[in-house]
């Protein structure tokens, strides 16, 4: 019963149950369910529900982190099979916390939600210089995520956009910014393509900017 197994995977992600997620994903693979279906209708569908619950304040950060851990445990089983099957991610994106800023909890949450939505995400880490962001864009990513948690470091987001402009790369990539002190008006002011107030909205924003 493939539908039942996929539903079980989805539920186990929503409840953040690692052992059940592994068990059901394993069962799905052994039942020859298409890998993409296991991802789309099981793991990604589960994280989609988590995103909706997070947006409506039914879930908070801990529940999202626990669900993401379950999703990752399922992805670990699928990753070697995905490589073999040649399944492509929706798009490649990269994200980092800007220069001078060491906060990474929000960034990691965005990464989990993006991965949960089927994107391939390069984590550039914390204290990332404009040059490092520029290098990531040169590698061909479609979306660049910038995080800042300090009013003193949010200014560094503009440095990244300026550096992209200087290198002639600004039109090749969509820049999304976020973090506690960030607002839509700040995004408009520095010429970012988008702003998201939380990790779940960051998924919507990327899809909107890429017309997915
Ligand atoms: Co820091 N810190 N901290 N801190 N810290 C804040 C941010 C602060 C508000 C605390 C306060 O004073 N009330 C304050 C900033 C004040 C300001 O600038 N206005 C502050 C300060 C001052 C500092 C230090 C300067 C303290 C010191 O040393 N004197 C120092 C700076 C270090 C540095 O970065 N250079 C510092 C250090 C630290 C710790 C290392 C101790 C630790 C970080 C640990 C870590 O990240 N691994 C820490 C923490 C934990 C916090 C608080 C308590 C929590 C931040 C957090 O993780 N929140 C924070 C106070 C607070 O926010 N209540 C504080 C949870 C996280 C899920 O939320 O990151 O906002 P957030 O992410 C949200 C959204 O913003 C959004 O999605 C997430 C939710 O879905 N989002 C995006 C985030 N990134 C996004 C990107 C997107 C889209 C959405 O697209 C790309």
Boltz pocket constraint, residues with backbone or C-beta under 6 A from the ligand:
constraints:
  - pocket:
      binder: B
      contacts: [[A, 61], [A, 95], [A, 100], [A, 101], [A, 102], [A, 103], [A, 104], [A, 105], [A, 106], [A, 107], [A, 109], [A, 110], [A, 144], [A, 145], [A, 146], [A, 147], [A, 148], [A, 149], [A, 150], [A, 151], [A, 152], [A, 176], [A, 177], [A, 178], [A, 179], [A, 180], [A, 181], [A, 195], [A, 196], [A, 197], [A, 198], [A, 199], [A, 200], [A, 202]]
      max_distance: 6.0
